[in-house]
Amino acid sequence: MDVISLARICLILLAIEAPPTSVLFDNVVQLYIKGNEDQLMNITCKSVGGHPLPSLQLSKNDQLLATTDNRTLVYTMQPSRIDDRSNLSCTANHSELTIPLSIESVLYLNLQTETVAMETIPTLYEFDVLNASCLATGGRPPTSFEWNLLGDYYNSSNEDVENISPTDTYN
């Protein structure tokens, strides 16, 4: 191939840069990221769009947990009781953004019951009425009790677990 033929070949390289359009948490339910105390869980943060890929950051209560230069960030954690109601944020940074994109959510945990205590039962005599009570502290959703009386089982929970306030624990 001579110089004239090479001059006729023109190579154009077009590099388009575009920022991401949004960021989101994959596992949000009713504005919360839900999990269980002391059980492994994944928190997934994603960016939508963007070329080249944006960098993602995941933070809990303004403390950096993880970063990636990928479109998806998956962070595995085993939350404890102190992580309940922590603020989580996912931030996407890109050269075409003047202000990073960010989304926030709250970590909402099903909490294990902290203590269970049964009231001391006084000496009973035939035909006395038996009043027994059991108290569970600190669980969410409410702890249910199953009582066995002469082979018959009774469940003491009457809470509607669909309407639990995310800020309460139950006694």
C-alpha positions as CSV (number, residue, x, y, z in Angstrom):
1,M,0.0,0.0,0.0
2,D,1.5,3.3,-1.0
3,V,1.3,6.7,0.8
4,I,-1.6,7.9,-1.4
5,S,-3.7,4.9,-0.5
6,L,-3.0,5.5,3.2
7,A,-4.0,9.1,2.9
8,R,-7.4,8.1,1.6
9,I,-8.1,5.9,4.6
10,C,-9.4,8.0,7.4
11,L,-10.1,6.6,10.8
12,I,-12.4,8.5,13.1
13,L,-12.7,7.5,16.7
14,L,-15.7,8.9,18.4
15,A,-15.8,8.7,22.2
16,I,-19.1,9.6,23.7
17,E,-19.3,10.3,27.4
18,A,-22.7,10.3,29.1
19,P,-23.4,10.5,32.9
20,P,-25.6,8.0,34.7
21,T,-29.3,9.0,34.9
22,S,-30.0,7.6,38.3
23,V,-28.9,5.3,41.2
24,L,-31.0,2.9,43.1
25,F,-31.0,0.3,45.8
26,D,-32.2,-3.1,44.5
27,N,-33.6,-4.4,47.7
28,V,-35.8,-1.5,49.0
29,V,-39.2,-2.5,50.4
30,Q,-41.5,0.4,51.5
31,L,-38.5,2.8,51.7
32,Y,-36.5,0.5,53.9
33,I,-33.7,-2.1,53.2
34,K,-34.9,-5.0,55.3
35,G,-32.8,-7.6,56.9
36,N,-32.5,-9.8,60.0
37,E,-30.3,-9.2,63.0
38,D,-27.1,-11.4,62.9
39,Q,-27.9,-12.9,59.5
40,L,-25.9,-12.2,56.3
41,M,-27.5,-9.9,53.8
42,N,-26.6,-8.2,50.5
43,I,-27.1,-4.5,49.9
44,T,-27.1,-3.8,46.2
45,C,-26.6,-0.4,44.7
46,K,-26.9,0.2,40.9
47,S,-26.3,3.1,38.5
48,V,-28.5,3.4,35.5
49,G,-26.6,4.4,32.3
50,G,-23.3,6.2,32.1
51,H,-20.4,5.8,29.8
52,P,-17.7,5.3,30.8
53,L,-19.0,3.5,33.9
54,P,-19.4,5.7,37.0
55,S,-17.8,5.0,40.3
56,L,-20.2,3.9,43.1
57,Q,-19.8,4.5,46.8
58,L,-21.9,2.8,49.6
59,S,-21.9,4.5,53.0
60,K,-23.6,3.8,56.3
61,N,-24.1,6.8,58.6
62,D,-21.7,8.8,56.5
63,Q,-18.9,6.1,56.9
64,L,-17.7,4.6,53.6
65,L,-18.4,0.8,53.3
66,A,-17.4,0.0,49.7
67,T,-16.6,1.5,46.3
68,T,-16.5,0.1,42.8
69,D,-15.9,1.3,39.2
70,N,-18.7,-0.9,38.0
71,R,-22.4,-0.4,37.3
72,T,-23.4,-2.6,40.3
73,L,-22.0,-2.6,43.9
74,V,-23.0,-5.6,46.1
75,Y,-22.0,-5.3,49.7
76,T,-22.4,-8.3,52.1
77,M,-22.9,-7.6,55.8
78,Q,-24.1,-9.3,58.9
79,P,-25.9,-6.5,60.7
80,S,-26.2,-6.4,64.5
81,R,-28.8,-4.6,66.6
82,I,-26.8,-1.4,66.6
83,D,-27.0,-1.3,62.8
84,D,-30.9,-1.1,63.0
85,R,-32.2,2.1,61.5
86,S,-28.8,3.1,60.1
87,N,-28.9,5.5,57.1
88,L,-27.5,4.0,53.9
89,S,-26.5,6.0,50.9
90,C,-25.4,5.1,47.4
91,T,-23.6,7.7,45.4
92,A,-22.6,7.7,41.7
93,N,-19.7,9.9,40.5
94,H,-18.9,10.5,36.9
95,S,-16.8,13.0,35.0
96,E,-19.9,14.4,33.3
97,L,-21.7,15.2,36.6
98,T,-21.2,18.4,38.4
99,I,-23.0,17.0,41.4
100,P,-22.9,13.3,42.2
101,L,-26.2,11.3,42.1
102,S,-27.2,9.9,45.4
103,I,-30.0,7.9,47.0
104,E,-30.7,7.1,50.6
105,S,-32.5,4.5,52.5
106,V,-32.8,3.2,56.1
107,L,-31.7,-0.3,57.2
108,Y,-34.6,-1.9,59.0
109,L,-33.9,-5.1,60.9
110,N,-36.1,-7.9,62.3
111,L,-34.6,-7.9,65.8
112,Q,-34.2,-11.0,67.9
113,T,-35.9,-11.1,71.3
114,E,-33.4,-10.0,74.0
115,T,-35.0,-11.6,77.0
116,V,-37.8,-13.9,77.9
117,A,-39.1,-14.2,81.5
118,M,-42.0,-16.1,83.0
119,E,-43.7,-14.8,86.1
120,T,-43.3,-17.0,89.2
121,I,-46.3,-19.0,89.8
122,P,-47.4,-19.2,93.5
123,T,-48.5,-22.5,95.1
124,L,-51.8,-23.5,93.6
125,Y,-54.5,-25.5,95.2
126,E,-57.2,-27.5,93.4
127,F,-59.8,-25.2,91.8
128,D,-57.6,-22.1,92.1
129,V,-57.4,-20.0,88.9
130,L,-54.0,-20.1,87.3
131,N,-52.7,-16.8,85.9
132,A,-49.5,-17.2,84.0
133,S,-47.6,-14.6,82.1
134,C,-44.5,-14.5,80.0
135,L,-42.7,-11.4,78.9
136,A,-40.4,-11.1,75.9
137,T,-38.4,-7.9,75.5
138,G,-36.9,-6.2,72.5
139,G,-38.1,-8.2,69.5
140,R,-39.4,-7.0,66.2
141,P,-41.7,-8.3,64.9
142,P,-43.3,-9.2,68.3
143,T,-42.4,-12.5,69.8
144,S,-45.2,-15.0,69.8
145,F,-45.6,-17.6,72.6
146,E,-46.9,-21.1,72.3
147,W,-48.4,-22.5,75.5
148,N,-48.9,-26.2,76.0
149,L,-51.7,-27.1,78.4
150,L,-52.4,-30.8,78.7
151,G,-51.4,-31.4,75.1
152,D,-53.4,-28.5,73.7
153,Y,-51.3,-25.7,72.1
154,Y,-52.3,-22.1,72.3
155,N,-50.6,-19.2,70.5
156,S,-50.5,-16.0,72.4
157,S,-49.5,-13.6,69.6
158,N,-52.3,-11.4,68.3
159,E,-50.2,-8.6,66.7
160,D,-50.8,-7.7,63.1
161,V,-47.2,-8.0,61.9
162,E,-48.0,-6.2,58.7
163,N,-48.5,-2.9,60.6
164,I,-45.4,-2.8,62.8
165,S,-43.9,0.6,63.3
166,P,-40.2,0.6,62.1
167,T,-39.2,2.5,65.3
168,D,-40.6,0.1,67.8
169,T,-39.5,-3.0,69.6
170,Y,-42.1,-5.0,71.5
171,N,-42.6,-6.3,75.0
